[in-house]
Amino acid sequence: MPQSNLPPLTWLRAFEASARHLSFTRAAAELHLTQSAVSQHVRSLEAYLGRDLFLRKTRAIELTEDGANYLPGLREAFDLIASSTQTFIGADRGKDLTLQCNMAFSVFWLAPRLSRLYAKYPWLVLNIVTPIWDPERHAATAALEIRFGRPEEMSDAAERLATDRFFPVCAPDYRERARDLDSATLFDCAGLTGTWSAWSKSRGQPFFRDKEINLASTFVISITAALNSAGVTMAHDTLVRDFLNAGRLVKPFEHAAPLTEAYFLLPPSSHAHTPASTAFVDWIREEFQQGR
């Protein structure tokens, strides 16, 4: 193909990233551009091709038939470029992995299992990034992300790792006090749907309480408080399974409710995979599939 028939690479990258995320905002974060710049790059490509590549809705974008037909060939071309580049830079450049995930997942699930990861892949080097709020702002620097949120907030590329339930937990020596919810010290994590009120409603009981509930910006605070007998906190399977199995936390009530939010794996696009990202993705899938 003559080079004059090739649109600018910036337009193609903007389209591919937007198609993968189905979001100009997420594509912009990945490409270190503004949302308006990505949108303009895509419009320029559409004008160049004489075809609409996206249907633009109020809060979402969808690929048109032309966009869906154009995307596979473009991805194949990016894969070929990545493969050719890897030949020159060598495999050593693929040992490092920047991973973004929230603080609670990093502390309570990932860190206790890192020995198994390094036993299997001793050459792997991790840089773990843990923003508490606004993960979109930091995601651009990460090759791989594990995000906690509602399914409707995730892109089509997101892979659900687990289906959790939420329920109260406390230290064994706090169990009896925890059963009196009117007087017990309660903790919760702000900004989530799995609240004390939602849990009580799911068991068919209204939740009225004069005392305020203590709120934390991360489960690291609320669960650590419960571990140290400060009170009882709402939690979910992935974060506290190890503590329950070890007897460090107990469930003062048997009832558990389905959690709307879940942990999702946001893998790199196929052309952006490295030996490190491939190894980590294979490992974490295996861990969750085996319920470990």
Phi and psi in degrees as GROMACS dihedral restraints (atoms count N, CA, C in turn):
[ dihedral_restraints ]
;  ai    aj    ak    al  type     phi  dphi    fc
    3     4     5     6     1   -61.3    20    10
    4     5     6     7     1   145.0    20    10
    6     7     8     9     1   -62.1    20    10
    7     8     9    10     1   -26.6    20    10
    9    10    11    12     1   -64.2    20    10
   10    11    12    13     1   -18.7    20    10
   12    13    14    15     1   -88.6    20    10
   13    14    15    16     1    -0.5    20    10
   15    16    17    18     1   -93.0    20    10
   16    17    18    19     1   123.1    20    10
   18    19    20    21     1   -70.1    20    10
   19    20    21    22     1   161.3    20    10
   21    22    23    24     1   -56.9    20    10
   22    23    24    25     1   143.1    20    10
   24    25    26    27     1   -60.9    20    10
   25    26    27    28     1   -34.4    20    10
   27    28    29    30     1   -62.3    20    10
   28    29    30    31     1   -35.6    20    10
   30    31    32    33     1   -67.2    20    10
   31    32    33    34     1   -43.0    20    10
   33    34    35    36     1   -66.2    20    10
   34    35    36    37     1   -41.5    20    10
   36    37    38    39     1   -64.2    20    10
   37    38    39    40     1   -39.5    20    10
   39    40    41    42     1   -64.1    20    10
   40    41    42    43     1   -41.7    20    10
   42    43    44    45     1   -66.1    20    10
   43    44    45    46     1   -46.2    20    10
   45    46    47    48     1   -62.7    20    10
   46    47    48    49     1   -44.6    20    10
   48    49    50    51     1   -66.4    20    10
   49    50    51    52     1   -40.8    20    10
   51    52    53    54     1   -65.9    20    10
   52    53    54    55     1   -38.0    20    10
   54    55    56    57     1   -68.4    20    10
   55    56    57    58     1   -36.6    20    10
   57    58    59    60     1   -68.9    20    10
   58    59    60    61     1   -41.4    20    10
   60    61    62    63     1   -90.9    20    10
   61    62    63    64     1   -17.1    20    10
   63    64    65    66     1    50.6    20    10
   64    65    66    67     1    44.6    20    10
   66    67    68    69     1  -162.2    20    10
   67    68    69    70     1   124.6    20    10
   69    70    71    72     1   -69.7    20    10
   70    71    72    73     1   -32.8    20    10
   72    73    74    75     1   -65.5    20    10
   73    74    75    76     1   -46.8    20    10
   75    76    77    78     1   -69.1    20    10
   76    77    78    79     1   -35.4    20    10
   78    79    80    81     1   -63.4    20    10
   79    80    81    82     1   -40.1    20    10
   81    82    83    84     1   -62.8    20    10
   82    83    84    85     1   -41.7    20    10
   84    85    86    87     1   -62.4    20    10
   85    86    87    88     1   -40.9    20    10
   87    88    89    90     1   -67.0    20    10
   88    89    90    91     1   -38.2    20    10
   90    91    92    93     1   -92.9    20    10
   91    92    93    94     1     1.1    20    10
   93    94    95    96     1    60.8    20    10
   94    95    96    97     1    41.6    20    10
   96    97    98    99     1  -125.8    20    10
   97    98    99   100     1   170.3    20    10
   99   100   101   102     1   -81.2    20    10
  100   101   102   103     1   159.2    20    10
  102   103   104   105     1   -62.1    20    10
  103   104   105   106     1   -38.8    20    10
  105   106   107   108     1   -67.2    20    10
  106   107   108   109     1   -33.0    20    10
  108   109   110   111     1   -67.4    20    10
  109   110   111   112     1   -44.2    20    10
  111   112   113   114     1   -61.5    20    10
  112   113   114   115     1   -45.6    20    10
  114   115   116   117     1   -59.3    20    10
  115   116   117   118     1   -40.4    20    10
  117   118   119   120     1   -69.1    20    10
  118   119   120   121     1   -38.9    20    10
  120   121   122   123     1   -59.8    20    10
  121   122   123   124     1   -43.0    20    10
  123   124   125   126     1   -66.2    20    10
  124   125   126   127     1   -42.2    20    10
  126   127   128   129     1   -63.5    20    10
  127   128   129   130     1   -36.9    20    10
  129   130   131   132     1   -64.1    20    10
  130   131   132   133     1   -40.9    20    10
  132   133   134   135     1   -65.0    20    10
  133   134   135   136     1   -41.2    20    10
  135   136   137   138     1   -62.1    20    10
  136   137   138   139     1   -40.8    20    10
  138   139   140   141     1   -65.9    20    10
  139   140   141   142     1   -39.1    20    10
  141   142   143   144     1   -63.7    20    10
  142   143   144   145     1   -42.4    20    10
  144   145   146   147     1   -82.5    20    10
  145   146   147   148     1   -20.4    20    10
  147   148   149   150     1    72.3    20    10
  148   149   150   151     1    25.4    20    10
  150   151   152   153     1  -138.4    20    10
  151   152   153   154     1   144.8    20    10
  153   154   155   156     1   -81.2    20    10
  154   155   156   157     1   127.4    20    10
  156   157   158   159     1   -97.3    20    10
  157   158   159   160     1   -21.4    20    10
  159   160   161   162     1  -131.7    20    10
  160   161   162   163     1   148.0    20    10
  162   163   164   165     1   -94.0    20    10
  163   164   165   166     1   123.2    20    10
  165   166   167   168     1  -100.2    20    10
  166   167   168   169     1   115.4    20    10
  168   169   170   171     1  -106.7    20    10
  169   170   171   172     1   177.5    20    10
  171   172   173   174     1   -58.9    20    10
  172   173   174   175     1   -46.0    20    10
  174   175   176   177     1  -123.1    20    10
  175   176   177   178     1    12.2    20    10
  177   178   179   180     1  -157.7    20    10
  178   179   180   181     1   165.3    20    10
  180   181   182   183     1  -127.9    20    10
  181   182   183   184     1   150.9    20    10
  183   184   185   186     1  -133.6    20    10
  184   185   186   187     1   148.6    20    10
  186   187   188   189     1   -71.0    20    10
  187   188   189   190     1   137.6    20    10
  189   190   191   192     1   -77.9    20    10
  190   191   192   193     1   174.1    20    10
  192   193   194   195     1   -61.1    20    10
  193   194   195   196     1   -39.6    20    10
  195   196   197   198     1   -64.5    20    10
  196   197   198   199     1   -41.5    20    10
  198   199   200   201     1   -63.2    20    10
  199   200   201   202     1   -42.7    20    10
  201   202   203   204     1   -65.5    20    10
  202   203   204   205     1   -33.1    20    10
  204   205   206   207     1   -75.9    20    10
  205   206   207   208     1   -31.2    20    10
  207   208   209   210     1   -77.0    20    10
  208   209   210   211     1   -31.2    20    10
  210   211   212   213     1   -63.1    20    10
  211   212   213   214     1   -46.7    20    10
  213   214   215   216     1   -58.7    20    10
  214   215   216   217     1   -43.1    20    10
  216   217   218   219     1   -64.9    20    10
  217   218   219   220     1   -37.1    20    10
  219   220   221   222     1   -66.2    20    10
  220   221   222   223     1   -43.1    20    10
  222   223   224   225     1   -63.7    20    10
  223   224   225   226     1   -38.3    20    10
  225   226   227   228     1   -62.6    20    10
  226   227   228   229     1   -38.9    20    10
  228   229   230   231     1   -66.1    20    10
  229   230   231   232     1   -41.9    20    10
  231   232   233   234     1   -63.7    20    10
  232   233   234   235     1   -40.1    20    10
  234   235   236   237     1   -60.2    20    10
  235   236   237   238     1   -41.8    20    10
  237   238   239   240     1   -65.3    20    10
  238   239   240   241     1   -41.7    20    10
  240   241   242   243     1   -62.1    20    10
  241   242   243   244     1   -44.9    20    10
  243   244   245   246     1   -62.5    20    10
  244   245   246   247     1   -41.8    20    10
  246   247   248   249     1   -65.1    20    10
  247   248   249   250     1   -43.0    20    10
  249   250   251   252     1   -65.2    20    10
  250   251   252   253     1   -38.8    20    10
  252   253   254   255     1   -65.6    20    10
  253   254   255   256     1   -40.8    20    10
  255   256   257   258     1   -60.9    20    10
  256   257   258   259     1   -32.0    20    10
  258   259   260   261     1   -60.6    20    10
  259   260   261   262     1   -35.4    20    10
  261   262   263   264     1   -83.9    20    10
  262   263   264   265     1   -38.8    20    10
  264   265   266   267     1   -85.7    20    10
  265   266   267   268     1   -16.6    20    10
  267   268   269   270     1    83.8    20    10
  268   269   270   271     1   166.6    20    10
  270   271   272   273     1   -75.0    20    10
  271   272   273   274     1   -22.7    20    10
  273   274   275   276     1   -60.3    20    10
  274   275   276   277     1   -31.8    20    10
  276   277   278   279     1   -67.2    20    10
  277   278   279   280     1   -13.2    20    10
  279   280   281   282     1   -95.4    20    10
  280   281   282   283     1    10.4    20    10
  282   283   284   285     1   -83.5    20    10
  283   284   285   286     1   -27.4    20    10
  285   286   287   288     1   -88.5    20    10
  286   287   288   289     1   143.8    20    10
  288   289   290   291     1  -140.3    20    10
  289   290   291   292     1   122.8    20    10
  291   292   293   294     1   -92.7    20    10
  292   293   294   295     1   118.3    20    10
  294   295   296   297     1  -116.5    20    10
  295   296   297   298     1   128.4    20    10
  297   298   299   300     1  -107.7    20    10
  298   299   300   301     1   128.9    20    10
  300   301   302   303     1  -156.8    20    10
  301   302   303   304     1   161.7    20    10
  303   304   305   306     1   -71.5    20    10
  304   305   306   307     1   163.7    20    10
  306   307   308   309     1   -60.2    20    10
  307   308   309   310     1   -46.0    20    10
  309   310   311   312     1   -63.6    20    10
  310   311   312   313     1   -43.4    20    10
  312   313   314   315     1   -62.9    20    10
  313   314   315   316     1   -41.5    20    10
  315   316   317   318     1   -62.9    20    10
  316   317   318   319     1   -43.1    20    10
  318   319   320   321     1   -78.1    20    10
  319   320   321   322     1   -47.1    20    10
  321   322   323   324     1   -91.9    20    10
  322   323   324   325     1   -26.1    20    10
  324   325   326   327     1  -110.1    20    10
  325   326   327   328     1   -52.4    20    10
  327   328   329   330     1   -71.7    20    10
  328   329   330   331     1   -53.9    20    10
  330   331   332   333     1   -55.8    20    10
  331   332   333   334     1   -42.8    20    10
  333   334   335   336     1   -65.8    20    10
  334   335   336   337     1   -14.3    20    10
  336   337   338   339     1  -107.4    20    10
  337   338   339   340     1     0.0    20    10
  339   340   341   342     1   -63.3    20    10
  340   341   342   343     1   -28.3    20    10
  342   343   344   345     1   -62.2    20    10
  343   344   345   346     1   -36.1    20    10
  345   346   347   348     1   -70.2    20    10
  346   347   348   349     1   -38.4    20    10
  348   349   350   351     1   -62.6    20    10
  349   350   351   352     1   -47.1    20    10
  351   352   353   354     1   -73.4    20    10
  352   353   354   355     1   -25.7    20    10
  354   355   356   357     1   -65.8    20    10
  355   356   357   358     1   -33.9    20    10
  357   358   359   360     1   -85.8    20    10
  358   359   360   361     1   -36.1    20    10
  360   361   362   363     1  -130.8    20    10
  361   362   363   364     1    75.7    20    10
  363   364   365   366     1   -65.6    20    10
  364   365   366   367     1   -17.3    20    10
  366   367   368   369     1   -84.1    20    10
  367   368   369   370     1   -11.5    20    10
  369   370   371   372     1   -71.9    20    10
  370   371   372   373     1   137.6    20    10
  372   373   374   375     1  -122.9    20    10
  373   374   375   376     1   120.1    20    10
  375   376   377   378     1  -103.6    20    10
  376   377   378   379     1   141.5    20    10
  378   379   380   381     1  -119.8    20    10
  379   380   381   382     1   106.8    20    10
  381   382   383   384     1   -98.2    20    10
  382   383   384   385     1   120.9    20    10
  384   385   386   387     1  -107.8    20    10
  385   386   387   388     1   131.1    20    10
  387   388   389   390     1  -130.7    20    10
  388   389   390   391     1    74.7    20    10
  390   391   392   393     1   -71.6    20    10
  391   392   393   394     1   143.3    20    10
  393   394   395   396     1   -86.2    20    10
  394   395   396   397     1   -47.2    20    10
  396   397   398   399     1  -117.4    20    10
  397   398   399   400     1   158.5    20    10
  399   400   401   402     1    54.0    20    10
  400   401   402   403     1    62.3    20    10
  402   403   404   405     1   -62.9    20    10
  403   404   405   406     1   -23.7    20    10
  405   406   407   408     1   -59.9    20    10
  406   407   408   409     1   -35.6    20    10
  408   409   410   411     1   -67.4    20    10
  409   410   411   412     1   -28.5    20    10
  411   412   413   414     1  -101.3    20    10
  412   413   414   415     1   -13.9    20    10
  414   415   416   417     1   -63.6    20    10
  415   416   417   418     1   -22.7    20    10
  417   418   419   420     1   -61.8    20    10
  418   419   420   421     1   -28.9    20    10
  420   421   422   423     1   -87.6    20    10
  421   422   423   424     1    -7.3    20    10
  423   424   425   426     1   -96.9    20    10
  424   425   426   427     1   137.9    20    10
  426   427   428   429     1   -79.7    20    10
  427   428   429   430     1   -24.1    20    10
  429   430   431   432     1  -146.5    20    10
  430   431   432   433     1   144.9    20    10
  432   433   434   435     1  -137.9    20    10
  433   434   435   436     1   142.8    20    10
  435   436   437   438     1  -115.9    20    10
  436   437   438   439     1   114.6    20    10
  438   439   440   441     1  -117.0    20    10
  439   440   441   442     1   139.8    20    10
  441   442   443   444     1  -102.8    20    10
  442   443   444   445     1   121.0    20    10
  444   445   446   447     1  -178.6    20    10
  445   446   447   448     1  -175.0    20    10
  447   448   449   450     1   -82.4    20    10
  448   449   450   451     1   146.7    20    10
  450   451   452   453     1   -55.5    20    10
  451   452   453   454     1   -37.8    20    10
  453   454   455   456     1   -69.2    20    10
  454   455   456   457     1   -13.4    20    10
  456   457   458   459     1   -87.3    20    10
  457   458   459   460     1    -8.0    20    10
  459   460   461   462     1   -96.1    20    10
  460   461   462   463     1   152.5    20    10
  462   463   464   465     1   -77.2    20    10
  463   464   465   466     1   168.6    20    10
  465   466   467   468     1   -62.8    20    10
  466   467   468   469     1   -24.3    20    10
  468   469   470   471     1   -77.4    20    10
  469   470   471   472     1   -15.4    20    10
  471   472   473   474     1   -68.4    20    10
  472   473   474   475     1   137.7    20    10
  474   475   476   477     1  -115.2    20    10
  475   476   477   478     1   119.2    20    10
  477   478   479   480     1   -71.0    20    10
  478   479   480   481     1   130.1    20    10
  480   481   482   483     1   -92.9    20    10
  481   482   483   484     1   -31.7    20    10
  483   484   485   486     1  -156.6    20    10
  484   485   486   487     1   159.2    20    10
  486   487   488   489     1  -115.9    20    10
  487   488   489   490     1   109.1    20    10
  489   490   491   492     1   -99.6    20    10
  490   491   492   493     1   162.1    20    10
  492   493   494   495     1  -116.3    20    10
  493   494   495   496     1   155.3    20    10
  495   496   497   498     1  -119.2    20    10
  496   497   498   499     1   150.0    20    10
  498   499   500   501     1  -168.7    20    10
  499   500   501   502     1   161.8    20    10
  501   502   503   504     1   -77.6    20    10
  502   503   504   505     1   147.4    20    10
  504   505   506   507     1  -139.0    20    10
  505   506   507   508     1   155.7    20    10
  507   508   509   510     1  -156.9    20    10
  508   509   510   511     1   171.5    20    10
  510   511   512   513     1   -70.6    20    10
  511   512   513   514     1   152.6    20    10
  513   514   515   516     1   -53.8    20    10
  514   515   516   517     1   -37.6    20    10
  516   517   518   519     1   -79.0    20    10
  517   518   519   520     1    -0.9    20    10
  519   520   521   522     1  -106.6    20    10
  520   521   522   523     1    -0.5    20    10
  522   523   524   525     1   -55.7    20    10
  523   524   525   526     1   -49.2    20    10
  525   526   527   528     1   -64.1    20    10
  526   527   528   529     1   -41.8    20    10
  528   529   530   531     1   -66.8    20    10
  529   530   531   532     1   -33.4    20    10
  531   532   533   534     1   -65.5    20    10
  532   533   534   535     1   -25.6    20    10
  534   535   536   537     1   -73.3    20    10
  535   536   537   538     1   -15.8    20    10
  537   538   539   540     1  -100.4    20    10
  538   539   540   541     1    89.7    20    10
  540   541   542   543     1   -68.6    20    10
  541   542   543   544     1   -15.5    20    10
  543   544   545   546     1   -73.6    20    10
  544   545   546   547     1   -31.8    20    10
  546   547   548   549     1  -110.5    20    10
  547   548   549   550     1   -19.1    20    10
  549   550   551   552     1   -65.9    20    10
  550   551   552   553     1   152.8    20    10
  552   553   554   555     1   -82.1    20    10
  553   554   555   556     1   120.9    20    10
  555   556   557   558     1  -109.3    20    10
  556   557   558   559     1   142.4    20    10
  558   559   560   561     1  -123.3    20    10
  559   560   561   562     1   152.4    20    10
  561   562   563   564     1  -152.3    20    10
  562   563   564   565     1   164.3    20    10
  564   565   566   567     1  -104.2    20    10
  565   566   567   568     1   127.9    20    10
  567   568   569   570     1   -71.3    20    10
  568   569   570   571     1   150.4    20    10
  570   571   572   573     1    84.4    20    10
  571   572   573   574     1    11.1    20    10
  573   574   575   576     1  -117.9    20    10
  574   575   576   577     1   164.6    20    10
  576   577   578   579     1   -85.6    20    10
  577   578   579   580     1   -21.5    20    10
  579   580   581   582     1   -82.8    20    10
  580   581   582   583     1    68.2    20    10
  582   583   584   585     1   -95.8    20    10
  583   584   585   586     1   172.7    20    10
  585   586   587   588     1   -59.5    20    10
  586   587   588   589     1   -42.0    20    10
  588   589   590   591     1   -62.9    20    10
  589   590   591   592     1   -44.6    20    10
  591   592   593   594     1   -65.3    20    10
  592   593   594   595     1   -39.3    20    10
  594   595   596   597     1   -64.8    20    10
  595   596   597   598     1   -44.4    20    10
  597   598   599   600     1   -63.7    20    10
  598   599   600   601     1   -42.2    20    10
  600   601   602   603     1   -61.4    20    10
  601   602   603   604     1   -38.6    20    10
  603   604   605   606     1   -67.1    20    10
  604   605   606   607     1   -22.8    20    10
  606   607   608   609     1   -97.2    20    10
  607   608   609   610     1    10.3    20    10
  609   610   611   612     1    77.2    20    10
  610   611   612   613     1    24.4    20    10
  612   613   614   615     1  -129.5    20    10
  613   614   615   616     1   134.5    20    10
  615   616   617   618     1   -69.0    20    10
  616   617   618   619     1   155.3    20    10
  618   619   620   621     1  -116.3    20    10
  619   620   621   622     1   102.6    20    10
  621   622   623   624     1  -119.7    20    10
  622   623   624   625     1   133.6    20    10
  624   625   626   627     1  -155.9    20    10
  625   626   627   628     1   130.9    20    10
  627   628   629   630     1   -77.9    20    10
  628   629   630   631     1   -38.6    20    10
  630   631   632   633     1   -74.6    20    10
  631   632   633   634     1   145.5    20    10
  633   634   635   636     1   -71.5    20    10
  634   635   636   637     1   150.3    20    10
  636   637   638   639     1   -91.7    20    10
  637   638   639   640     1   134.3    20    10
  639   640   641   642     1   -76.2    20    10
  640   641   642   643     1   127.7    20    10
  642   643   644   645     1  -109.4    20    10
  643   644   645   646     1   143.4    20    10
  645   646   647   648     1  -126.9    20    10
  646   647   648   649     1   153.3    20    10
  648   649   650   651     1   -84.2    20    10
  649   650   651   652     1   -10.2    20    10
  651   652   653   654     1  -148.3    20    10
  652   653   654   655     1   147.9    20    10
  654   655   656   657     1   -63.4    20    10
  655   656   657   658     1   -19.6    20    10
  657   658   659   660     1   -56.2    20    10
  658   659   660   661     1   -40.0    20    10
  660   661   662   663     1   -73.0    20    10
  661   662   663   664     1   -52.0    20    10
  663   664   665   666     1   -67.4    20    10
  664   665   666   667     1   -40.1    20    10
  666   667   668   669     1   -72.0    20    10
  667   668   669   670     1   -38.3    20    10
  669   670   671   672     1   -63.7    20    10
  670   671   672   673     1   -37.7    20    10
  672   673   674   675     1   -61.3    20    10
  673   674   675   676     1   -43.6    20    10
  675   676   677   678     1   -64.7    20    10
  676   677   678   679     1   -40.9    20    10
  678   679   680   681     1   -59.2    20    10
  679   680   681   682     1   -29.1    20    10
  681   682   683   684     1  -101.1    20    10
  682   683   684   685     1    23.6    20    10
  684   685   686   687     1    63.5    20    10
  685   686   687   688     1    27.2    20    10
  687   688   689   690     1   -82.0    20    10
  688   689   690   691     1   -18.2    20    10
  690   691   692   693     1   166.0    20    10
  691   692   693   694     1  -159.7    20    10
  693   694   695   696     1  -121.2    20    10
  694   695   696   697     1   136.9    20    10
  696   697   698   699     1  -126.8    20    10
  697   698   699   700     1   152.6    20    10
  699   700   701   702     1   -78.2    20    10
  700   701   702   703     1   137.4    20    10
  702   703   704   705     1  -148.5    20    10
  703   704   705   706     1  -177.4    20    10
  705   706   707   708     1  -142.7    20    10
  706   707   708   709     1   167.1    20    10
  708   709   710   711     1   -50.1    20    10
  709   710   711   712     1   -55.1    20    10
  711   712   713   714     1   -56.1    20    10
  712   713   714   715     1   -39.8    20    10
  714   715   716   717     1   -80.0    20    10
  715   716   717   718     1   -29.6    20    10
  717   718   719   720     1  -117.6    20    10
  718   719   720   721     1     2.9    20    10
  720   721   722   723     1   -56.5    20    10
  721   722   723   724     1   -44.6    20    10
  723   724   725   726     1   -63.0    20    10
  724   725   726   727     1   -40.9    20    10
  726   727   728   729     1   -67.5    20    10
  727   728   729   730     1   -37.0    20    10
  729   730   731   732     1   -67.2    20    10
  730   731   732   733     1   -43.4    20    10
  732   733   734   735     1   -64.3    20    10
  733   734   735   736     1   -32.8    20    10
  735   736   737   738     1   -84.9    20    10
  736   737   738   739     1    -6.9    20    10
  738   739   740   741     1    80.1    20    10
  739   740   741   742     1     8.5    20    10
  741   742   743   744     1   -79.4    20    10
  742   743   744   745     1   -24.5    20    10
  744   745   746   747     1  -127.6    20    10
  745   746   747   748     1   153.3    20    10
  747   748   749   750     1  -132.6    20    10
  748   749   750   751     1   163.5    20    10
  750   751   752   753     1  -103.5    20    10
  751   752   753   754     1   108.5    20    10
  753   754   755   756     1   -69.2    20    10
  754   755   756   757     1   -17.2    20    10
  756   757   758   759     1  -129.2    20    10
  757   758   759   760     1   143.8    20    10
  759   760   761   762     1   -78.5    20    10
  760   761   762   763     1   -23.6    20    10
  762   763   764   765     1   -68.1    20    10
  763   764   765   766     1   135.5    20    10
  765   766   767   768     1  -134.1    20    10
  766   767   768   769     1   145.4    20    10
  768   769   770   771     1  -118.0    20    10
  769   770   771   772     1   149.9    20    10
  771   772   773   774     1   -62.7    20    10
  772   773   774   775     1   134.4    20    10
  774   775   776   777     1   -91.7    20    10
  775   776   777   778     1   128.8    20    10
  777   778   779   780     1   -66.0    20    10
  778   779   780   781     1   -47.4    20    10
  780   781   782   783     1   -71.3    20    10
  781   782   783   784     1   158.8    20    10
  783   784   785   786     1  -152.4    20    10
  784   785   786   787     1   169.2    20    10
  786   787   788   789     1   -93.3    20    10
  787   788   789   790     1   128.4    20    10
  789   790   791   792     1  -121.1    20    10
  790   791   792   793     1   140.1    20    10
  792   793   794   795     1   -93.1    20    10
  793   794   795   796     1   122.7    20    10
  795   796   797   798     1  -106.9    20    10
  796   797   798   799     1    92.6    20    10
  798   799   800   801     1   -76.8    20    10
  799   800   801   802     1   162.9    20    10
  801   802   803   804     1   -67.2    20    10
  802   803   804   805     1   160.1    20    10
  804   805   806   807     1   -63.4    20    10
  805   806   807   808     1   160.5    20    10
  807   808   809   810     1   -57.3    20    10
  808   809   810   811     1   -36.9    20    10
  810   811   812   813     1   -78.1    20    10
  811   812   813   814     1   -10.1    20    10
  813   814   815   816     1  -102.1    20    10
  814   815   816   817     1     1.8    20    10
  816   817   818   819     1   -66.6    20    10
  817   818   819   820     1   144.5    20    10
  819   820   821   822     1  -125.7    20    10
  820   821   822   823     1   169.0    20    10
  822   823   824   825     1   -54.8    20    10
  823   824   825   826     1   -37.4    20    10
  825   826   827   828     1   -67.4    20    10
  826   827   828   829     1   -46.1    20    10
  828   829   830   831     1   -67.4    20    10
  829   830   831   832     1   -38.7    20    10
  831   832   833   834     1   -62.6    20    10
  832   833   834   835     1   -44.5    20    10
  834   835   836   837     1   -62.6    20    10
  835   836   837   838     1   -45.6    20    10
  837   838   839   840     1   -65.9    20    10
  838   839   840   841     1   -43.5    20    10
  840   841   842   843     1   -60.8    20    10
  841   842   843   844     1   -45.7    20    10
  843   844   845   846     1   -60.5    20    10
  844   845   846   847     1   -41.7    20    10
  846   847   848   849     1   -67.2    20    10
  847   848   849   850     1   -46.4    20    10
  849   850   851   852     1   -71.1    20    10
  850   851   852   853     1   -33.0    20    10
  852   853   854   855     1   -62.1    20    10
  853   854   855   856     1   -43.3    20    10
  855   856   857   858     1   -63.9    20    10
  856   857   858   859     1   -41.7    20    10
  858   859   860   861     1   -61.1    20    10
  859   860   861   862     1   -45.8    20    10
  861   862   863   864     1   -74.6    20    10
  862   863   864   865     1   -37.3    20    10
  864   865   866   867     1   -62.6    20    10
  865   866   867   868     1   -33.0    20    10
  867   868   869   870     1   -92.1    20    10
  868   869   870   871     1     3.5    20    10
  870   871   872   873     1    65.6    20    10
  871   872   873   874     1    32.4    20    10
